[in-house]
Amino acid sequence: MAAAPAPAADAAPKGGSKKLIIIIVAVLLLVVVGGGAAAVLLMKKNTHAEAGEEGDEEHEAPAEKAKPKEHKADGHPPTFVPLDPFTVNLSDKDADRYAQVGINLQVEDPKLGDEIKNYMPAIRNGILLILSHKSSEDLLSPEGKQKLAEEIRRETARAMGYEVPDPDEEEDTAEDEAPKKKKKKKKKVEVYNPIVHVHYSNFIVQ
């Protein structure tokens, strides 16, 4: 009867080995799960980094397009010379009508803007003569206003001593110079005019 406790001693090692196996399996599972989680986080991080780089490129692209307009080769911004408003009786025969016109001259050089002031009496006289020969019908259409601007541009340059022919005179000269047998269309010669544009600040016809 004294040998009975022996099987209990044998059972203890078996229970311990099972616990050891369970612990090892648990550790392995933790390692596997932890490694997988780390891999997922690393992939997400790389994805965000790539998206950030693409986003930066998308944000930088418009900045390259949104460049300020460059000035001309001489580096000067446009120069505008405002003239006092003109109030003139028009040439309408059926009624008394008048026009009030405000003008800004755009010139290519700031020095020329100062020079215009010396010729202002002659410039205003030429513009007044042009306006007084216009009728209300001439000035009410967009085409009429554009034609007037070109006439003022030429007359202003002439008042300053520049030779600027009318378009009709240029065509007549080209026809006279062309041979009678073979009249070819000549390229229009660009005549120098220091007045770049004529801009209206106000335009009233009554």
C-alpha positions as CSV (number, residue, x, y, z in Angstrom):
1,M,0.0,0.0,0.0
2,A,3.0,2.3,0.4
3,A,3.7,2.5,-3.4
4,A,0.4,4.2,-4.3
5,P,1.5,7.9,-4.5
6,A,4.0,7.2,-7.4
7,P,1.5,7.9,-10.3
8,A,0.7,11.4,-8.9
9,A,4.4,12.3,-9.2
10,D,4.5,11.2,-12.8
11,A,1.4,13.4,-13.6
12,A,2.9,16.6,-12.5
13,P,5.6,16.8,-15.3
14,K,2.9,16.2,-17.9
15,G,0.8,19.1,-16.8
16,G,3.9,21.4,-16.7
17,S,4.9,20.5,-20.3
18,K,1.4,21.4,-21.5
19,K,1.6,24.8,-19.9
20,L,5.0,25.4,-21.5
21,I,3.6,24.5,-24.9
22,I,0.7,26.9,-24.4
23,I,3.0,29.7,-23.4
24,I,5.3,29.1,-26.4
25,V,2.3,29.0,-28.8
26,A,1.0,32.3,-27.3
27,V,4.3,33.9,-27.6
28,L,4.6,32.8,-31.3
29,L,1.1,34.2,-31.9
30,L,2.0,37.5,-30.4
31,V,5.1,37.7,-32.5
32,V,3.2,36.9,-35.7
33,V,0.3,39.3,-34.9
34,G,2.8,42.1,-33.9
35,G,4.8,41.6,-37.0
36,G,1.7,41.8,-39.2
37,A,0.5,44.9,-37.5
38,A,3.9,46.5,-37.9
39,A,3.9,45.6,-41.6
40,V,0.4,47.2,-42.0
41,L,1.5,50.4,-40.3
42,L,4.6,50.6,-42.4
43,M,2.6,50.2,-45.6
44,K,0.2,52.9,-44.5
45,K,3.0,55.2,-43.7
46,N,4.5,54.7,-47.1
47,T,1.1,55.3,-48.8
48,H,0.6,58.6,-46.9
49,A,4.2,59.7,-47.8
50,E,3.6,59.1,-51.5
51,A,0.2,60.8,-51.3
52,G,1.9,63.8,-49.6
53,E,4.5,64.0,-52.4
54,E,1.8,63.9,-55.1
55,G,-0.2,66.5,-53.2
56,D,2.8,68.8,-53.0
57,E,3.3,68.4,-56.7
58,E,-0.3,69.3,-57.4
59,H,-0.1,72.3,-55.2
60,E,3.2,73.4,-56.7
61,A,2.0,73.1,-60.3
62,P,-0.5,76.0,-60.2
63,A,2.2,78.2,-58.6
64,E,4.3,77.7,-61.8
65,K,1.4,78.7,-64.0
66,A,0.4,81.7,-62.0
67,K,3.3,83.9,-63.1
68,P,2.9,87.6,-63.2
69,K,2.7,89.2,-66.7
70,E,6.0,90.3,-67.8
71,H,6.6,93.8,-69.0
72,K,8.2,94.7,-72.3
73,A,11.9,94.1,-72.9
74,D,12.7,97.6,-71.7
75,G,11.3,96.7,-68.3
76,H,8.9,99.7,-68.1
77,P,5.3,99.2,-67.0
78,P,2.6,100.9,-69.1
79,T,2.5,104.7,-68.8
80,F,-0.8,106.5,-69.0
81,V,-1.4,110.2,-69.6
82,P,-4.8,111.4,-68.6
83,L,-6.3,114.4,-70.6
84,D,-8.9,116.8,-69.3
85,P,-12.4,115.8,-70.5
86,F,-13.6,117.1,-73.9
87,T,-17.1,118.7,-74.3
88,V,-17.9,119.3,-77.9
89,N,-21.0,120.2,-80.0
90,L,-21.5,117.4,-82.6
91,S,-22.2,117.9,-86.3
92,D,-25.8,116.6,-86.2
93,K,-28.1,118.7,-88.4
94,D,-31.5,117.7,-87.1
95,A,-30.8,118.5,-83.4
96,D,-28.3,120.1,-81.1
97,R,-26.2,117.3,-79.7
98,Y,-23.0,117.2,-77.9
99,A,-20.4,114.7,-76.6
100,Q,-18.4,114.5,-73.4
101,V,-15.3,112.3,-73.8
102,G,-12.6,111.5,-71.3
103,I,-9.3,110.1,-72.7
104,N,-6.2,108.4,-71.4
105,L,-3.2,108.1,-73.7
106,Q,-1.0,105.0,-73.3
107,V,2.6,105.7,-74.3
108,E,5.6,103.3,-74.6
109,D,8.0,105.4,-72.5
110,P,7.6,107.3,-69.2
111,K,9.8,110.1,-70.7
112,L,7.4,110.4,-73.6
113,G,4.6,110.9,-71.0
114,D,6.4,114.0,-69.7
115,E,7.1,115.2,-73.2
116,I,3.4,115.0,-74.2
117,K,2.6,117.8,-71.6
118,N,4.7,120.2,-73.7
119,Y,2.5,119.5,-76.7
120,M,-0.8,119.5,-74.9
121,P,-2.3,122.6,-76.5
122,A,-1.7,121.3,-80.0
123,I,-2.9,117.8,-79.0
124,R,-6.2,119.1,-77.5
125,N,-6.8,121.3,-80.5
126,G,-6.4,118.3,-82.9
127,I,-8.7,116.1,-80.8
128,L,-11.4,118.9,-80.6
129,L,-11.3,119.3,-84.4
130,I,-11.8,115.6,-84.8
131,L,-14.7,115.4,-82.3
132,S,-16.5,118.5,-83.8
133,H,-16.7,116.8,-87.2
134,K,-18.4,113.7,-85.8
135,S,-22.2,113.1,-85.5
136,S,-23.9,111.3,-82.7
137,E,-24.4,108.4,-85.1
138,D,-20.7,108.2,-85.7
139,L,-20.0,107.9,-82.0
140,L,-22.7,105.7,-80.7
141,S,-21.6,102.4,-82.2
142,P,-18.6,100.4,-80.9
143,E,-17.0,100.6,-84.4
144,G,-17.4,104.4,-84.4
145,K,-15.7,104.7,-81.0
146,Q,-12.8,102.4,-82.2
147,K,-12.4,104.5,-85.3
148,L,-12.3,107.7,-83.2
149,A,-9.6,106.2,-81.0
150,E,-7.4,105.5,-84.0
151,E,-7.9,109.0,-85.3
152,I,-7.0,110.5,-82.0
153,R,-3.9,108.3,-81.8
154,R,-2.7,109.5,-85.2
155,E,-3.5,113.1,-84.5
156,T,-1.7,113.1,-81.2
157,A,1.4,111.7,-82.8
158,R,1.2,114.3,-85.6
159,A,0.8,117.2,-83.0
160,M,4.2,116.0,-81.5
161,G,5.9,116.1,-84.9
162,Y,5.6,112.4,-86.0
163,E,4.6,111.6,-89.6
164,V,1.7,109.2,-89.4
165,P,-0.4,108.9,-92.6
166,D,-4.0,107.9,-92.7
167,P,-4.8,104.3,-93.7
168,D,-6.3,105.5,-97.1
169,E,-3.1,107.4,-97.9
170,E,-1.0,104.3,-97.1
171,E,-3.1,102.2,-99.6
172,D,-2.9,104.8,-102.3
173,T,0.9,105.0,-102.0
174,A,1.2,101.2,-102.2
175,E,-1.0,101.1,-105.4
176,D,1.1,103.9,-107.0
177,E,4.4,102.1,-106.2
178,A,3.1,98.7,-107.6
179,P,3.7,97.9,-111.3
180,K,0.7,98.5,-113.5
181,K,0.7,95.0,-115.0
182,K,1.4,93.0,-111.9
183,K,-0.3,94.6,-108.9
184,K,0.6,92.4,-105.9
185,K,-0.7,92.9,-102.5
186,K,2.1,94.4,-100.4
187,K,2.5,93.8,-96.8
188,K,1.3,96.7,-94.7
189,V,4.3,98.7,-93.5
190,E,4.1,99.3,-89.7
191,V,4.4,103.1,-89.2
192,Y,6.0,104.1,-85.9
193,N,3.6,105.8,-83.5
194,P,4.7,106.5,-79.9
195,I,1.0,106.5,-78.8
196,V,0.3,102.8,-78.1
197,H,-3.4,103.0,-77.3
198,V,-6.2,105.5,-76.7
199,H,-8.4,104.6,-73.7
200,Y,-11.8,106.2,-72.8
201,S,-12.4,107.1,-69.2
202,N,-15.9,108.3,-70.0
203,F,-18.0,108.7,-73.1
204,I,-21.4,110.5,-73.1
205,V,-23.4,111.5,-76.1
206,Q,-26.5,113.6,-75.6
